[in-house]
Amino acid sequence: MSWFQGIVAYVIIWWMVLFAVLPLGVRPLEKGDIGHAAGAPANPRLWFKAGLATLGAAVLWLGFYLLATSGLISFRQP
C-alpha cells in the first residue's frame, strides 16, 4: 500500500466514522429562536465529534492497514 492509498483510505474511513458519531448526544432546542431550524441541536459539540471520528478512524485504519499488508487477503488480481 502506498502512502497515497493510505491517506485516501483514512479520509474515507474518517468520513464514515464522522457520520456515525454525529447523532451522539443530540438534543433539540427547548424553544426555537426565530430564524433557527426547529430540528437544530442545542449544543452540537462538533469539535468533540471530530476528535472522536479521528480516533475511531485511526483505530479502524490501523486494522485495515494490518489486514491489507499481512497477506491474509489480497486486493490484487491473481
PyMOL Python script that loads the backbone (N, CA, C, O; Angstrom):
from pymol import cmd

cmd.read_pdbstr("""\
ATOM      1  N   MET A   1       0.852  -1.169   0.000  1.00  0.00           N
ATOM      2  CA  MET A   1       0.000   0.000   0.000  1.00  0.00           C
ATOM      3  C   MET A   1       0.899   1.234   0.000  1.00  0.00           C
ATOM      4  O   MET A   1       1.807   1.350   0.823  1.00  0.00           O
ATOM      5  N   SER A   2       0.645   2.136  -0.911  1.00  0.00           N
ATOM      6  CA  SER A   2       1.432   3.366  -0.989  1.00  0.00           C
ATOM      7  C   SER A   2       0.906   4.376   0.028  1.00  0.00           C
ATOM      8  O   SER A   2      -0.173   4.196   0.594  1.00  0.00           O
ATOM      9  N   TRP A   3       1.673   5.433   0.253  1.00  0.00           N
ATOM     10  CA  TRP A   3       1.254   6.457   1.213  1.00  0.00           C
ATOM     11  C   TRP A   3      -0.008   7.157   0.738  1.00  0.00           C
ATOM     12  O   TRP A   3      -0.850   7.538   1.551  1.00  0.00           O
ATOM     13  N   PHE A   4      -0.148   7.333  -0.583  1.00  0.00           N
ATOM     14  CA  PHE A   4      -1.336   7.992  -1.127  1.00  0.00           C
ATOM     15  C   PHE A   4      -2.582   7.135  -0.901  1.00  0.00           C
ATOM     16  O   PHE A   4      -3.631   7.652  -0.518  1.00  0.00           O
ATOM     17  N   GLN A   5      -2.467   5.836  -1.137  1.00  0.00           N
ATOM     18  CA  GLN A   5      -3.596   4.937  -0.903  1.00  0.00           C
ATOM     19  C   GLN A   5      -3.975   4.916   0.584  1.00  0.00           C
ATOM     20  O   GLN A   5      -5.154   4.844   0.931  1.00  0.00           O
ATOM     21  N   GLY A   6      -2.973   4.981   1.447  1.00  0.00           N
ATOM     22  CA  GLY A   6      -3.235   5.008   2.880  1.00  0.00           C
ATOM     23  C   GLY A   6      -3.984   6.256   3.299  1.00  0.00           C
ATOM     24  O   GLY A   6      -4.894   6.190   4.125  1.00  0.00           O
ATOM     25  N   ILE A   7      -3.605   7.399   2.731  1.00  0.00           N
ATOM     26  CA  ILE A   7      -4.289   8.657   3.048  1.00  0.00           C
ATOM     27  C   ILE A   7      -5.719   8.636   2.528  1.00  0.00           C
ATOM     28  O   ILE A   7      -6.639   9.066   3.224  1.00  0.00           O
ATOM     29  N   VAL A   8      -5.910   8.144   1.319  1.00  0.00           N
ATOM     30  CA  VAL A   8      -7.262   8.071   0.752  1.00  0.00           C
ATOM     31  C   VAL A   8      -8.139   7.148   1.591  1.00  0.00           C
ATOM     32  O   VAL A   8      -9.293   7.475   1.868  1.00  0.00           O
ATOM     33  N   ALA A   9      -7.604   6.000   1.998  1.00  0.00           N
ATOM     34  CA  ALA A   9      -8.362   5.073   2.838  1.00  0.00           C
ATOM     35  C   ALA A   9      -8.720   5.727   4.171  1.00  0.00           C
ATOM     36  O   ALA A   9      -9.838   5.567   4.659  1.00  0.00           O
ATOM     37  N   TYR A  10      -7.767   6.470   4.767  1.00  0.00           N
ATOM     38  CA  TYR A  10      -8.038   7.124   6.049  1.00  0.00           C
ATOM     39  C   TYR A  10      -9.130   8.183   5.909  1.00  0.00           C
ATOM     40  O   TYR A  10     -10.004   8.281   6.770  1.00  0.00           O
ATOM     41  N   VAL A  11      -9.093   8.963   4.856  1.00  0.00           N
ATOM     42  CA  VAL A  11     -10.103  10.011   4.653  1.00  0.00           C
ATOM     43  C   VAL A  11     -11.491   9.391   4.489  1.00  0.00           C
ATOM     44  O   VAL A  11     -12.465   9.887   5.054  1.00  0.00           O
ATOM     45  N   ILE A  12     -11.579   8.321   3.724  1.00  0.00           N
ATOM     46  CA  ILE A  12     -12.871   7.660   3.527  1.00  0.00           C
ATOM     47  C   ILE A  12     -13.375   7.085   4.843  1.00  0.00           C
ATOM     48  O   ILE A  12     -14.552   7.235   5.172  1.00  0.00           O
ATOM     49  N   ILE A  13     -12.498   6.429   5.601  1.00  0.00           N
ATOM     50  CA  ILE A  13     -12.887   5.873   6.897  1.00  0.00           C
ATOM     51  C   ILE A  13     -13.285   6.985   7.848  1.00  0.00           C
ATOM     52  O   ILE A  13     -14.254   6.838   8.593  1.00  0.00           O
ATOM     53  N   TRP A  14     -12.549   8.109   7.841  1.00  0.00           N
ATOM     54  CA  TRP A  14     -12.853   9.225   8.747  1.00  0.00           C
ATOM     55  C   TRP A  14     -14.250   9.768   8.502  1.00  0.00           C
ATOM     56  O   TRP A  14     -15.000  10.009   9.448  1.00  0.00           O
ATOM     57  N   TRP A  15     -14.604   9.961   7.232  1.00  0.00           N
ATOM     58  CA  TRP A  15     -15.939  10.493   6.925  1.00  0.00           C
ATOM     59  C   TRP A  15     -17.030   9.520   7.339  1.00  0.00           C
ATOM     60  O   TRP A  15     -18.072   9.942   7.840  1.00  0.00           O
ATOM     61  N   MET A  16     -16.810   8.227   7.141  1.00  0.00           N
ATOM     62  CA  MET A  16     -17.820   7.245   7.551  1.00  0.00           C
ATOM     63  C   MET A  16     -17.985   7.245   9.070  1.00  0.00           C
ATOM     64  O   MET A  16     -19.107   7.171   9.571  1.00  0.00           O
ATOM     65  N   VAL A  17     -16.887   7.325   9.797  1.00  0.00           N
ATOM     66  CA  VAL A  17     -16.967   7.354  11.262  1.00  0.00           C
ATOM     67  C   VAL A  17     -17.604   8.665  11.724  1.00  0.00           C
ATOM     68  O   VAL A  17     -18.391   8.660  12.671  1.00  0.00           O
ATOM     69  N   LEU A  18     -17.282   9.780  11.079  1.00  0.00           N
ATOM     70  CA  LEU A  18     -17.894  11.053  11.454  1.00  0.00           C
ATOM     71  C   LEU A  18     -19.405  10.992  11.324  1.00  0.00           C
ATOM     72  O   LEU A  18     -20.117  11.434  12.225  1.00  0.00           O
ATOM     73  N   PHE A  19     -19.907  10.452  10.220  1.00  0.00           N
ATOM     74  CA  PHE A  19     -21.355  10.356  10.048  1.00  0.00           C
ATOM     75  C   PHE A  19     -21.971   9.394  11.052  1.00  0.00           C
ATOM     76  O   PHE A  19     -23.151   9.518  11.377  1.00  0.00           O
ATOM     77  N   ALA A  20     -21.187   8.433  11.551  1.00  0.00           N
ATOM     78  CA  ALA A  20     -21.696   7.510  12.567  1.00  0.00           C
ATOM     79  C   ALA A  20     -21.779   8.181  13.935  1.00  0.00           C
ATOM     80  O   ALA A  20     -22.681   7.864  14.711  1.00  0.00           O
ATOM     81  N   VAL A  21     -20.860   9.103  14.257  1.00  0.00           N
ATOM     82  CA  VAL A  21     -20.862   9.722  15.585  1.00  0.00           C
ATOM     83  C   VAL A  21     -21.640  11.037  15.645  1.00  0.00           C
ATOM     84  O   VAL A  21     -21.875  11.546  16.741  1.00  0.00           O
ATOM     85  N   LEU A  22     -22.038  11.593  14.530  1.00  0.00           N
ATOM     86  CA  LEU A  22     -22.785  12.859  14.546  1.00  0.00           C
ATOM     87  C   LEU A  22     -24.072  12.806  15.375  1.00  0.00           C
ATOM     88  O   LEU A  22     -24.376  13.789  16.050  1.00  0.00           O
ATOM     89  N   PRO A  23     -24.834  11.730  15.363  1.00  0.00           N
ATOM     90  CA  PRO A  23     -26.077  11.732  16.150  1.00  0.00           C
ATOM     91  C   PRO A  23     -25.874  11.565  17.662  1.00  0.00           C
ATOM     92  O   PRO A  23     -26.841  11.704  18.412  1.00  0.00           O
ATOM     93  N   LEU A  24     -24.677  11.279  18.132  1.00  0.00           N
ATOM     94  CA  LEU A  24     -24.456  11.047  19.556  1.00  0.00           C
ATOM     95  C   LEU A  24     -24.734  12.304  20.377  1.00  0.00           C
ATOM     96  O   LEU A  24     -24.186  13.371  20.099  1.00  0.00           O
ATOM     97  N   GLY A  25     -25.581  12.170  21.378  1.00  0.00           N
ATOM     98  CA  GLY A  25     -25.851  13.259  22.313  1.00  0.00           C
ATOM     99  C   GLY A  25     -26.602  14.445  21.748  1.00  0.00           C
ATOM    100  O   GLY A  25     -26.531  15.535  22.316  1.00  0.00           O
ATOM    101  N   VAL A  26     -27.308  14.277  20.668  1.00  0.00           N
ATOM    102  CA  VAL A  26     -28.036  15.394  20.057  1.00  0.00           C
ATOM    103  C   VAL A  26     -29.360  15.588  20.780  1.00  0.00           C
ATOM    104  O   VAL A  26     -30.164  14.663  20.897  1.00  0.00           O
ATOM    105  N   ARG A  27     -29.570  16.799  21.258  1.00  0.00           N
ATOM    106  CA  ARG A  27     -30.827  17.180  21.902  1.00  0.00           C
ATOM    107  C   ARG A  27     -31.323  18.447  21.212  1.00  0.00           C
ATOM    108  O   ARG A  27     -30.552  19.384  21.003  1.00  0.00           O
ATOM    109  N   PRO A  28     -32.602  18.480  20.861  1.00  0.00           N
ATOM    110  CA  PRO A  28     -33.118  19.683  20.184  1.00  0.00           C
ATOM    111  C   PRO A  28     -33.226  20.849  21.157  1.00  0.00           C
ATOM    112  O   PRO A  28     -33.242  20.660  22.373  1.00  0.00           O
ATOM    113  N   LEU A  29     -33.300  22.042  20.612  1.00  0.00           N
ATOM    114  CA  LEU A  29     -33.514  23.239  21.420  1.00  0.00           C
ATOM    115  C   LEU A  29     -34.862  23.142  22.128  1.00  0.00           C
ATOM    116  O   LEU A  29     -35.836  22.642  21.565  1.00  0.00           O
ATOM    117  N   GLU A  30     -34.907  23.627  23.367  1.00  0.00           N
ATOM    118  CA  GLU A  30     -36.177  23.581  24.097  1.00  0.00           C
ATOM    119  C   GLU A  30     -37.205  24.512  23.462  1.00  0.00           C
ATOM    120  O   GLU A  30     -38.358  24.138  23.245  1.00  0.00           O
ATOM    121  N   LYS A  31     -36.765  25.725  23.171  1.00  0.00           N
ATOM    122  CA  LYS A  31     -37.650  26.664  22.495  1.00  0.00           C
ATOM    123  C   LYS A  31     -36.869  27.253  21.336  1.00  0.00           C
ATOM    124  O   LYS A  31     -35.824  27.874  21.526  1.00  0.00           O
ATOM    125  N   GLY A  32     -37.385  27.052  20.138  1.00  0.00           N
ATOM    126  CA  GLY A  32     -36.692  27.537  18.961  1.00  0.00           C
ATOM    127  C   GLY A  32     -36.693  29.047  18.857  1.00  0.00           C
ATOM    128  O   GLY A  32     -37.693  29.696  19.164  1.00  0.00           O
ATOM    129  N   ASP A  33     -35.586  29.601  18.429  1.00  0.00           N
ATOM    130  CA  ASP A  33     -35.495  31.033  18.184  1.00  0.00           C
ATOM    131  C   ASP A  33     -35.976  31.332  16.772  1.00  0.00           C
ATOM    132  O   ASP A  33     -35.973  30.467  15.896  1.00  0.00           O
ATOM    133  N   ILE A  34     -36.379  32.551  16.580  1.00  0.00           N
ATOM    134  CA  ILE A  34     -36.814  32.966  15.252  1.00  0.00           C
ATOM    135  C   ILE A  34     -35.605  32.920  14.315  1.00  0.00           C
ATOM    136  O   ILE A  34     -34.552  33.488  14.606  1.00  0.00           O
ATOM    137  N   GLY A  35     -35.775  32.246  13.210  1.00  0.00           N
ATOM    138  CA  GLY A  35     -34.700  32.150  12.228  1.00  0.00           C
ATOM    139  C   GLY A  35     -33.881  30.885  12.333  1.00  0.00           C
ATOM    140  O   GLY A  35     -33.066  30.618  11.450  1.00  0.00           O
ATOM    141  N   HIS A  36     -34.063  30.096  13.377  1.00  0.00           N
ATOM    142  CA  HIS A  36     -33.344  28.836  13.512  1.00  0.00           C
ATOM    143  C   HIS A  36     -34.263  27.673  13.147  1.00  0.00           C
ATOM    144  O   HIS A  36     -35.472  27.724  13.375  1.00  0.00           O
ATOM    145  N   ALA A  37     -33.676  26.643  12.587  1.00  0.00           N
ATOM    146  CA  ALA A  37     -34.461  25.468  12.234  1.00  0.00           C
ATOM    147  C   ALA A  37     -34.950  24.781  13.507  1.00  0.00           C
ATOM    148  O   ALA A  37     -34.251  24.768  14.520  1.00  0.00           O
ATOM    149  N   ALA A  38     -36.135  24.221  13.451  1.00  0.00           N
ATOM    150  CA  ALA A  38     -36.717  23.581  14.634  1.00  0.00           C
ATOM    151  C   ALA A  38     -35.916  22.345  15.049  1.00  0.00           C
ATOM    152  O   ALA A  38     -35.909  21.994  16.229  1.00  0.00           O
ATOM    153  N   GLY A  39     -35.258  21.695  14.131  1.00  0.00           N
ATOM    154  CA  GLY A  39     -34.521  20.480  14.442  1.00  0.00           C
ATOM    155  C   GLY A  39     -33.053  20.708  14.747  1.00  0.00           C
ATOM    156  O   GLY A  39     -32.308  19.744  14.925  1.00  0.00           O
ATOM    157  N   ALA A  40     -32.621  21.949  14.812  1.00  0.00           N
ATOM    158  CA  ALA A  40     -31.212  22.228  15.084  1.00  0.00           C
ATOM    159  C   ALA A  40     -30.873  21.846  16.521  1.00  0.00           C
ATOM    160  O   ALA A  40     -31.633  22.170  17.434  1.00  0.00           O
ATOM    161  N   PRO A  41     -29.737  21.156  16.744  1.00  0.00           N
ATOM    162  CA  PRO A  41     -29.390  20.749  18.103  1.00  0.00           C
ATOM    163  C   PRO A  41     -28.993  21.944  18.968  1.00  0.00           C
ATOM    164  O   PRO A  41     -28.497  22.955  18.471  1.00  0.00           O
ATOM    165  N   ALA A  42     -29.225  21.802  20.277  1.00  0.00           N
ATOM    166  CA  ALA A  42     -28.895  22.870  21.216  1.00  0.00           C
ATOM    167  C   ALA A  42     -27.379  23.047  21.310  1.00  0.00           C
ATOM    168  O   ALA A  42     -26.890  24.177  21.301  1.00  0.00           O
ATOM    169  N   ASN A  43     -26.644  21.964  21.399  1.00  0.00           N
ATOM    170  CA  ASN A  43     -25.188  22.022  21.511  1.00  0.00           C
ATOM    171  C   ASN A  43     -24.608  20.877  20.672  1.00  0.00           C
ATOM    172  O   ASN A  43     -24.501  19.757  21.172  1.00  0.00           O
ATOM    173  N   PRO A  44     -24.237  21.123  19.425  1.00  0.00           N
ATOM    174  CA  PRO A  44     -23.808  20.025  18.557  1.00  0.00           C
ATOM    175  C   PRO A  44     -22.449  19.415  18.913  1.00  0.00           C
ATOM    176  O   PRO A  44     -22.187  18.270  18.545  1.00  0.00           O
ATOM    177  N   ARG A  45     -21.573  20.150  19.622  1.00  0.00           N
ATOM    178  CA  ARG A  45     -20.244  19.679  20.036  1.00  0.00           C
ATOM    179  C   ARG A  45     -19.463  19.070  18.858  1.00  0.00           C
ATOM    180  O   ARG A  45     -18.993  17.934  18.931  1.00  0.00           O
ATOM    181  N   LEU A  46     -19.337  19.842  17.783  1.00  0.00           N
ATOM    182  CA  LEU A  46     -18.706  19.337  16.566  1.00  0.00           C
ATOM    183  C   LEU A  46     -17.218  19.039  16.746  1.00  0.00           C
ATOM    184  O   LEU A  46     -16.718  18.080  16.159  1.00  0.00           O
ATOM    185  N   TRP A  47     -16.495  19.838  17.542  1.00  0.00           N
ATOM    186  CA  TRP A  47     -15.065  19.573  17.753  1.00  0.00           C
ATOM    187  C   TRP A  47     -14.866  18.256  18.482  1.00  0.00           C
ATOM    188  O   TRP A  47     -13.950  17.500  18.157  1.00  0.00           O
ATOM    189  N   PHE A  48     -15.711  17.971  19.463  1.00  0.00           N
ATOM    190  CA  PHE A  48     -15.640  16.708  20.196  1.00  0.00           C
ATOM    191  C   PHE A  48     -15.912  15.533  19.262  1.00  0.00           C
ATOM    192  O   PHE A  48     -15.220  14.516  19.314  1.00  0.00           O
ATOM    193  N   LYS A  49     -16.916  15.678  18.414  1.00  0.00           N
ATOM    194  CA  LYS A  49     -17.268  14.609  17.491  1.00  0.00           C
ATOM    195  C   LYS A  49     -16.207  14.426  16.413  1.00  0.00           C
ATOM    196  O   LYS A  49     -15.969  13.301  15.973  1.00  0.00           O
ATOM    197  N   ALA A  50     -15.570  15.501  15.983  1.00  0.00           N
ATOM    198  CA  ALA A  50     -14.461  15.377  15.023  1.00  0.00           C
ATOM    199  C   ALA A  50     -13.290  14.654  15.673  1.00  0.00           C
ATOM    200  O   ALA A  50     -12.616  13.857  15.019  1.00  0.00           O
ATOM    201  N   GLY A  51     -13.040  14.922  16.950  1.00  0.00           N
ATOM    202  CA  GLY A  51     -11.987  14.208  17.670  1.00  0.00           C
ATOM    203  C   GLY A  51     -12.296  12.731  17.817  1.00  0.00           C
ATOM    204  O   GLY A  51     -11.419  11.886  17.641  1.00  0.00           O
ATOM    205  N   LEU A  52     -13.554  12.418  18.143  1.00  0.00           N
ATOM    206  CA  LEU A  52     -13.954  11.012  18.214  1.00  0.00           C
ATOM    207  C   LEU A  52     -13.794  10.324  16.866  1.00  0.00           C
ATOM    208  O   LEU A  52     -13.327   9.187  16.791  1.00  0.00           O
ATOM    209  N   ALA A  53     -14.182  11.019  15.805  1.00  0.00           N
ATOM    210  CA  ALA A  53     -14.053  10.449  14.463  1.00  0.00           C
ATOM    211  C   ALA A  53     -12.588  10.223  14.121  1.00  0.00           C
ATOM    212  O   ALA A  53     -12.256   9.223  13.485  1.00  0.00           O
ATOM    213  N   THR A  54     -11.712  11.123  14.526  1.00  0.00           N
ATOM    214  CA  THR A  54     -10.290  10.986  14.242  1.00  0.00           C
ATOM    215  C   THR A  54      -9.714   9.776  14.964  1.00  0.00           C
ATOM    216  O   THR A  54      -8.981   8.986  14.369  1.00  0.00           O
ATOM    217  N   LEU A  55     -10.043   9.627  16.243  1.00  0.00           N
ATOM    218  CA  LEU A  55      -9.543   8.471  16.996  1.00  0.00           C
ATOM    219  C   LEU A  55     -10.119   7.158  16.474  1.00  0.00           C
ATOM    220  O   LEU A  55      -9.396   6.176  16.311  1.00  0.00           O
ATOM    221  N   GLY A  56     -11.411   7.149  16.218  1.00  0.00           N
ATOM    222  CA  GLY A  56     -12.045   5.941  15.692  1.00  0.00           C
ATOM    223  C   GLY A  56     -11.513   5.560  14.328  1.00  0.00           C
ATOM    224  O   GLY A  56     -11.288   4.381  14.055  1.00  0.00           O
ATOM    225  N   ALA A  57     -11.310   6.546  13.466  1.00  0.00           N
ATOM    226  CA  ALA A  57     -10.792   6.276  12.126  1.00  0.00           C
ATOM    227  C   ALA A  57      -9.352   5.790  12.196  1.00  0.00           C
ATOM    228  O   ALA A  57      -8.946   4.951  11.392  1.00  0.00           O
ATOM    229  N   ALA A  58      -8.573   6.302  13.145  1.00  0.00           N
ATOM    230  CA  ALA A  58      -7.187   5.845  13.288  1.00  0.00           C
ATOM    231  C   ALA A  58      -7.147   4.372  13.676  1.00  0.00           C
ATOM    232  O   ALA A  58      -6.337   3.612  13.146  1.00  0.00           O
ATOM    233  N   VAL A  59      -8.010   3.970  14.591  1.00  0.00           N
ATOM    234  CA  VAL A  59      -8.050   2.560  15.008  1.00  0.00           C
ATOM    235  C   VAL A  59      -8.507   1.672  13.858  1.00  0.00           C
ATOM    236  O   VAL A  59      -7.897   0.636  13.593  1.00  0.00           O
ATOM    237  N   LEU A  60      -9.575   2.072  13.174  1.00  0.00           N
ATOM    238  CA  LEU A  60     -10.067   1.284  12.045  1.00  0.00           C
ATOM    239  C   LEU A  60      -9.052   1.244  10.903  1.00  0.00           C
ATOM    240  O   LEU A  60      -8.879   0.205  10.266  1.00  0.00           O
ATOM    241  N   TRP A  61      -8.381   2.366  10.641  1.00  0.00           N
ATOM    242  CA  TRP A  61      -7.395   2.391   9.570  1.00  0.00           C
ATOM    243  C   TRP A  61      -6.220   1.485   9.903  1.00  0.00           C
ATOM    244  O   TRP A  61      -5.706   0.789   9.027  1.00  0.00           O
ATOM    245  N   LEU A  62      -5.793   1.487  11.155  1.00  0.00           N
ATOM    246  CA  LEU A  62      -4.691   0.619  11.554  1.00  0.00           C
ATOM    247  C   LEU A  62      -5.059  -0.849  11.336  1.00  0.00           C
ATOM    248  O   LEU A  62      -4.241  -1.631  10.852  1.00  0.00           O
ATOM    249  N   GLY A  63      -6.283  -1.221  11.692  1.00  0.00           N
ATOM    250  CA  GLY A  63      -6.747  -2.584  11.427  1.00  0.00           C
ATOM    251  C   GLY A  63      -6.785  -2.892   9.939  1.00  0.00           C
ATOM    252  O   GLY A  63      -6.390  -3.977   9.513  1.00  0.00           O
ATOM    253  N   PHE A  64      -7.262  -1.936   9.146  1.00  0.00           N
ATOM    254  CA  PHE A  64      -7.294  -2.111   7.693  1.00  0.00           C
ATOM    255  C   PHE A  64      -5.883  -2.251   7.136  1.00  0.00           C
ATOM    256  O   PHE A  64      -5.635  -3.105   6.285  1.00  0.00           O
ATOM    257  N   TYR A  65      -4.963  -1.425   7.606  1.00  0.00           N
ATOM    258  CA  TYR A  65      -3.581  -1.472   7.124  1.00  0.00           C
ATOM    259  C   TYR A  65      -2.926  -2.806   7.470  1.00  0.00           C
ATOM    260  O   TYR A  65      -2.267  -3.417   6.628  1.00  0.00           O
ATOM    261  N   LEU A  66      -3.109  -3.254   8.704  1.00  0.00           N
ATOM    262  CA  LEU A  66      -2.514  -4.531   9.104  1.00  0.00           C
ATOM    263  C   LEU A  66      -3.101  -5.687   8.307  1.00  0.00           C
ATOM    264  O   LEU A  66      -2.377  -6.606   7.923  1.00  0.00           O
ATOM    265  N   LEU A  67      -4.383  -5.651   8.059  1.00  0.00           N
ATOM    266  CA  LEU A  67      -5.025  -6.701   7.264  1.00  0.00           C
ATOM    267  C   LEU A  67      -4.557  -6.663   5.815  1.00  0.00           C
ATOM    268  O   LEU A  67      -4.318  -7.710   5.214  1.00  0.00           O
ATOM    269  N   ALA A  68      -4.426  -5.471   5.252  1.00  0.00           N
ATOM    270  CA  ALA A  68      -4.030  -5.344   3.840  1.00  0.00           C
ATOM    271  C   ALA A  68      -2.572  -5.732   3.626  1.00  0.00           C
ATOM    272  O   ALA A  68      -2.235  -6.287   2.580  1.00  0.00           O
ATOM    273  N   THR A  69      -1.699  -5.453   4.593  1.00  0.00           N
ATOM    274  CA  THR A  69      -0.277  -5.754   4.423  1.00  0.00           C
ATOM    275  C   THR A  69       0.111  -7.133   4.939  1.00  0.00           C
ATOM    276  O   THR A  69       1.233  -7.581   4.700  1.00  0.00           O
ATOM    277  N   SER A  70      -0.789  -7.817   5.642  1.00  0.00           N
ATOM    278  CA  SER A  70      -0.447  -9.117   6.203  1.00  0.00           C
ATOM    279  C   SER A  70      -0.434 -10.225   5.155  1.00  0.00           C
ATOM    280  O   SER A  70       0.252 -11.232   5.329  1.00  0.00           O
ATOM    281  N   GLY A  71      -1.172 -10.053   4.089  1.00  0.00           N
ATOM    282  CA  GLY A  71      -1.239 -11.082   3.062  1.00  0.00           C
ATOM    283  C   GLY A  71      -2.398 -12.046   3.272  1.00  0.00           C
ATOM    284  O   GLY A  71      -2.562 -12.972   2.478  1.00  0.00           O
ATOM    285  N   LEU A  72      -3.206 -11.863   4.311  1.00  0.00           N
ATOM    286  CA  LEU A  72      -4.353 -12.718   4.536  1.00  0.00           C
ATOM    287  C   LEU A  72      -5.397 -12.553   3.433  1.00  0.00           C
ATOM    288  O   LEU A  72      -6.018 -13.523   2.999  1.00  0.00           O
ATOM    289  N   ILE A  73      -5.577 -11.322   2.992  1.00  0.00           N
ATOM    290  CA  ILE A  73      -6.438 -11.051   1.840  1.00  0.00           C
ATOM    291  C   ILE A  73      -5.638 -10.226   0.859  1.00  0.00           C
ATOM    292  O   ILE A  73      -4.724  -9.494   1.241  1.00  0.00           O
ATOM    293  N   SER A  74      -5.985 -10.348  -0.398  1.00  0.00           N
ATOM    294  CA  SER A  74      -5.265  -9.611  -1.420  1.00  0.00           C
ATOM    295  C   SER A  74      -6.253  -8.755  -2.200  1.00  0.00           C
ATOM    296  O   SER A  74      -7.347  -9.196  -2.550  1.00  0.00           O
ATOM    297  N   PHE A  75      -5.837  -7.516  -2.462  1.00  0.00           N
ATOM    298  CA  PHE A  75      -6.657  -6.617  -3.265  1.00  0.00           C
ATOM    299  C   PHE A  75      -6.184  -6.606  -4.725  1.00  0.00           C
ATOM    300  O   PHE A  75      -6.651  -5.800  -5.529  1.00  0.00           O
ATOM    301  N   ARG A  76      -5.277  -7.484  -5.047  1.00  0.00           N
ATOM    302  CA  ARG A  76      -4.741  -7.591  -6.407  1.00  0.00           C
ATOM    303  C   ARG A  76      -5.368  -8.756  -7.134  1.00  0.00           C
ATOM    304  O   ARG A  76      -5.856  -9.694  -6.504  1.00  0.00           O
ATOM    305  N   GLN A  77      -5.360  -8.707  -8.444  1.00  0.00           N
ATOM    306  CA  GLN A  77      -5.843  -9.813  -9.257  1.00  0.00           C
ATOM    307  C   GLN A  77      -4.833 -10.973  -9.158  1.00  0.00           C
ATOM    308  O   GLN A  77      -3.626 -10.730  -9.139  1.00  0.00           O
ATOM    309  N   PRO A  78      -5.308 -12.225  -9.094  1.00  0.00           N
ATOM    310  CA  PRO A  78      -4.368 -13.368  -9.021  1.00  0.00           C
ATOM    311  C   PRO A  78      -3.613 -13.584 -10.302  1.00  0.00           C
ATOM    312  O   PRO A  78      -2.795 -14.500 -10.389  1.00  0.00           O
TER     313      PRO A  78
END
""", "prot")
cmd.dss("prot")
cmd.show_as("cartoon", "prot")
cmd.util.cbc("prot")
cmd.orient("prot")
